[in-house]
Amino acid sequence: MRYRRTIVLFIATVTFATTVQSQAQVSLYPFVSAETNAMGGAGVSFVSDNALATIANPAELGLFSLHGVLSASYLGKIPGQLSAFAVNAGLGLSPLRLSVPFKLGLGIGYSNPRYSYPYRFGFVPRTQTDAVNALTLGLGLQYVVRLALGYTLKWVTTEGTRGYYRSTYAPDLGAMLQIPVMNVLSKLSGFRVSPAKSTVPFFDITLGYSKRNLANYDPYSSAEVPREADLGWNFELGLRARIRHVAWRLLSFTWVRQAEASLVSNQDTTVSYMNGLGGFQVYDNLLAGKLASSAVLLKGWQLGLASLVYLRGGSVSQAQSRFNILGTHISTFGWGVRLDGLIKTLLFLHFLHARSYIVDVLLNDIDLRLDYSRTNGPLPYSYAQTVFLGRPMATLSLVIR
């Protein structure tokens, strides 16, 4: 009964096999791009210009609108199983005429992930397809810190092998808060740390929350209605320089953790929805990292070199529960490359002419990104038929600033 990202679709598949008939459930398990999938799928607090990031947290669109104009992302299709496309547009508003020292951002986005995956009802193999059309609205505010809100109007169409068809309206909402700690300390103290000429350290903390599939399903139609709450934090630190007055991250390290919990309570024959964070505890599960049968814990890291190459790893863990006798631990890894970092590196090494018009456009306005991820076990034997185990995923993104 979960969950976001490709990896956690594994758990959903097993739940289908043991508890639910295909016609009993409208299911949408949120997809996250290969970028965050490589970090255990912890995308609710990871800040990214990848357009598919809004599927993990609609508030990503609010943050993007503060500095971006357009982004489009495509997940290379895993044949017969998964495909996705998303595009976001942002408009930053700086009310300078009013002498107000803040910036507003407004964003609108569209995404259409599509999942097709098999499951078993008893000994009978079946296939379920979830096709999504989603419209996301985002609002961003920047004044020392950055705050973003997002809301996704989402229509889910579920089709089964026996001709079953059902369409459901299931909106999501999300919020993000990003705190540039070094900037805040500099403003308060008036002291700026600079270990080398034109090089400045940075340290950002980001908090993210999302609540998804908010439609008023009939809770008695299934014990596995996939409504969930996600809460996460993200620490990022590194060194920042400038190339032709444009920020360049020479080195960065990100550490992210996230907890997910179902908001469906199933006790005996009574099924109902829960409010808030559902069954997980903020300190025990999210901060201390303790496993609980009521929550899935997602952990990940990212190492960035010269804004050019990114190395990533992570894991998904869940303690044993009544539907998951052995517990679950899945490891993830991946990498990413950026055209933006390549241009800045070549300029730094004097391999490109700084006054070229094409170089200027690539440096200031356009970025092309490729991300790759893969998952590893070990998984319990009952998960052997899950469709995404070991399947590579690749996402291509275009960002216009």
Backbone hydrogen bonds, N-H to C=O, Kabsch-Sander energy under -0.5 kcal/mol:
donor,donor_aa,acceptor,acceptor_aa,energy
5,R,30,P,-4.5
8,V,4,R,-0.6
9,L,5,R,-0.9
9,L,6,T,-0.8
10,F,7,I,-2.1
12,A,8,V,-1.5
13,T,9,L,-2.3
14,V,10,F,-1.7
15,T,11,I,-2.2
16,F,12,A,-2.4
17,A,13,T,-2.0
18,T,14,V,-1.4
19,T,15,T,-2.0
20,V,15,T,-0.5
20,V,16,F,-1.3
24,A,21,Q,-1.7
25,Q,22,S,-1.0
27,S,25,Q,-0.7
37,N,33,S,-2.3
38,A,34,A,-1.4
39,M,36,T,-1.2
40,G,37,N,-0.9
41,G,36,T,-2.3
42,A,36,T,-0.5
42,A,39,M,-1.2
43,G,41,G,-1.8
47,V,45,S,-0.6
53,A,50,N,-1.9
54,T,51,A,-1.2
55,I,52,L,-1.6
56,A,52,L,-0.5
56,A,53,A,-0.8
57,N,53,A,-1.8
60,E,57,N,-2.1
61,L,58,P,-1.4
62,G,59,A,-0.6
63,L,59,A,-1.6
64,F,60,E,-2.4
65,S,61,L,-2.1
66,L,62,G,-0.5
66,L,63,L,-1.1
67,H,64,F,-1.7
68,G,64,F,-3.1
69,V,400,I,-2.5
70,L,400,I,-2.2
71,S,88,N,-2.3
72,A,398,L,-2.4
73,S,86,A,-2.6
74,Y,396,L,-2.4
75,L,84,A,-2.5
76,G,74,Y,-0.6
76,G,394,A,-2.5
78,I,82,L,-2.7
81,Q,78,I,-2.6
82,L,78,I,-1.9
83,S,114,R,-1.7
84,A,75,L,-0.9
86,A,73,S,-2.2
87,V,110,Y,-2.6
88,N,71,S,-3.0
89,A,108,I,-2.5
90,G,69,V,-1.9
91,L,106,L,-2.3
93,L,104,L,-4.2
94,S,92,G,-0.5
96,L,94,S,-2.7
98,L,95,P,-0.8
99,S,96,L,-1.9
100,V,95,P,-1.4
102,F,100,V,-1.5
103,K,142,Q,-2.1
104,L,93,L,-3.1
105,G,140,G,-2.3
106,L,91,L,-2.3
107,G,138,G,-2.3
108,I,89,A,-2.2
109,G,136,T,-2.4
110,Y,87,V,-2.6
111,S,134,A,-1.9
112,N,85,F,-2.3
114,R,83,S,-2.6
115,Y,130,D,-2.6
116,S,81,Q,-3.7
117,Y,128,Q,-2.3
119,Y,126,R,-2.3
121,F,124,V,-2.5
122,G,17,A,-0.7
122,G,120,R,-0.7
123,F,121,F,-0.5
124,V,121,F,-1.6
126,R,119,Y,-3.0
128,Q,117,Y,-2.3
129,T,159,E,-2.5
130,D,115,Y,-2.6
131,A,129,T,-0.6
131,A,157,T,-2.7
132,V,113,P,-1.9
133,N,155,W,-2.0
134,A,111,S,-2.4
135,L,153,L,-2.7
136,T,109,G,-2.7
137,L,151,Y,-2.7
138,G,107,G,-2.3
139,L,149,L,-2.5
140,G,105,G,-2.7
141,L,147,L,-2.6
142,Q,103,K,-2.7
143,Y,141,L,-0.5
143,Y,145,V,-2.7
145,V,143,Y,-2.8
146,R,178,Q,-2.5
147,L,141,L,-2.9
148,A,176,M,-2.6
149,L,139,L,-2.5
150,G,174,G,-2.2
151,Y,137,L,-2.3
152,T,172,D,-2.6
153,L,135,L,-3.3
153,L,151,Y,-0.5
154,K,152,T,-0.8
155,W,133,N,-2.6
156,V,154,K,-0.5
156,V,168,T,-3.4
157,T,131,A,-2.9
157,T,155,W,-0.5
158,T,156,V,-0.6
158,T,166,R,-3.3
159,E,129,T,-2.4
160,G,164,Y,-2.2
161,T,127,T,-0.8
163,G,160,G,-1.3
166,R,158,T,-2.0
168,T,156,V,-2.9
170,A,154,K,-2.9
170,A,168,T,-0.6
172,D,152,T,-1.9
173,L,211,K,-2.3
174,G,150,G,-2.2
175,A,209,Y,-2.5
176,M,148,A,-2.3
177,L,207,L,-2.4
178,Q,146,R,-3.0
179,I,205,I,-3.3
181,V,179,I,-1.4
181,V,203,F,-1.5
182,M,203,F,-0.9
184,V,180,P,-2.3
185,L,181,V,-2.5
186,S,182,M,-2.2
187,K,183,N,-2.3
188,L,184,V,-2.1
189,S,185,L,-2.6
190,G,186,S,-2.7
194,S,192,R,-0.5
196,A,199,T,-0.8
199,T,196,A,-2.1
200,V,240,R,-3.3
202,F,238,G,-2.4
204,D,236,E,-3.2
205,I,179,I,-2.2
206,T,234,N,-2.6
207,L,177,L,-2.6
208,G,232,G,-2.5
209,Y,175,A,-2.5
210,S,230,D,-2.3
211,K,173,L,-2.5
212,R,228,E,-2.2
214,L,171,P,-2.5
217,Y,215,A,-1.9
221,S,218,D,-2.3
225,V,222,S,-0.6
227,R,225,V,-2.1
228,E,212,R,-1.1
229,A,261,A,-2.4
230,D,210,S,-2.7
231,L,259,A,-2.2
232,G,208,G,-2.4
233,W,257,R,-2.1
234,N,206,T,-1.8
235,F,255,W,-2.7
236,E,204,D,-2.5
237,L,253,F,-2.2
238,G,202,F,-1.9
239,L,251,L,-2.1
240,R,200,V,-3.2
241,A,248,W,-3.4
243,I,246,V,-2.7
244,R,242,R,-0.5
246,V,243,I,-1.2
248,W,241,A,-2.8
250,L,239,L,-1.3
250,L,248,W,-1.0
251,L,239,L,-1.4
252,S,304,G,-1.9
253,F,237,L,-2.7
254,T,302,Q,-2.8
255,W,235,F,-2.7
256,V,300,G,-2.6
257,R,233,W,-2.1
258,Q,298,L,-2.5
259,A,231,L,-2.6
260,E,296,V,-2.2
261,A,229,A,-2.2
263,L,227,R,-2.9
265,S,263,L,-0.5
265,S,272,S,-3.7
266,N,264,V,-0.6
267,Q,265,S,-0.6
267,Q,270,T,-2.6
268,D,266,N,-0.5
270,T,267,Q,-2.8
271,V,269,T,-0.5
272,S,265,S,-2.3
274,M,263,L,-2.5
278,G,275,N,-1.6
279,G,262,S,-0.7
280,F,277,L,-1.0
285,N,281,Q,-2.2
286,L,281,Q,-1.1
286,L,282,V,-0.7
287,L,282,V,-1.9
288,A,283,Y,-3.4
290,K,284,D,-3.1
292,A,295,A,-0.5
295,A,292,A,-1.6
296,V,260,E,-2.2
297,L,317,S,-2.7
298,L,258,Q,-3.1
299,K,315,S,-2.3
300,G,256,V,-2.4
301,W,313,G,-2.5
302,Q,254,T,-2.0
303,L,311,L,-2.8
304,G,252,S,-2.9
304,G,302,Q,-0.5
305,L,309,V,-2.8
306,A,250,L,-2.8
306,A,304,G,-0.5
308,L,305,L,-2.2
309,V,305,L,-1.7
310,Y,336,G,-2.7
311,L,303,L,-2.5
312,R,334,G,-2.4
313,G,301,W,-1.7
314,G,332,T,-1.9
315,S,299,K,-2.4
316,V,330,I,-2.5
317,S,297,L,-2.5
318,Q,328,T,-2.2
319,A,292,A,-0.6
321,S,324,N,-1.7
324,N,321,S,-0.7
327,G,324,N,-0.9
328,T,318,Q,-2.6
329,H,378,P,-0.5
330,I,316,V,-2.6
331,S,376,N,-1.3
331,S,377,G,-0.7
332,T,314,G,-2.6
333,F,374,R,-2.0
334,G,312,R,-1.7
335,W,372,Y,-1.5
336,G,310,Y,-2.0
337,V,370,L,-2.3
338,R,308,L,-1.7
339,L,368,L,-2.6
341,G,307,S,-0.9
342,L,338,R,-1.4
343,I,339,L,-2.4
344,K,340,D,-1.9
345,T,341,G,-2.2
346,L,342,L,-2.4
347,L,343,I,-2.1
348,F,344,K,-2.2
349,L,345,T,-2.0
350,H,347,L,-1.2
351,F,346,L,-3.0
352,L,346,L,-0.9
354,A,352,L,-0.5
356,S,353,H,-1.4
360,D,356,S,-2.2
361,V,357,Y,-2.1
362,L,358,I,-2.5
363,L,359,V,-2.4
364,N,360,D,-2.0
365,D,361,V,-2.9
366,I,361,V,-1.3
367,D,399,V,-2.2
369,R,397,S,-2.8
370,L,337,V,-2.0
371,D,395,T,-2.4
372,Y,335,W,-2.8
373,S,393,M,-2.2
374,R,333,F,-2.3
376,N,331,S,-3.2
383,Y,380,P,-2.0
384,A,381,Y,-2.1
386,T,383,Y,-2.0
391,R,388,F,-1.8
393,M,373,S,-2.4
395,T,371,D,-2.5
396,L,74,Y,-2.5
397,S,369,R,-2.6
398,L,72,A,-2.8
399,V,367,D,-2.8
400,I,70,L,-3.7
401,R,365,D,-2.7
401,R,399,V,-0.5
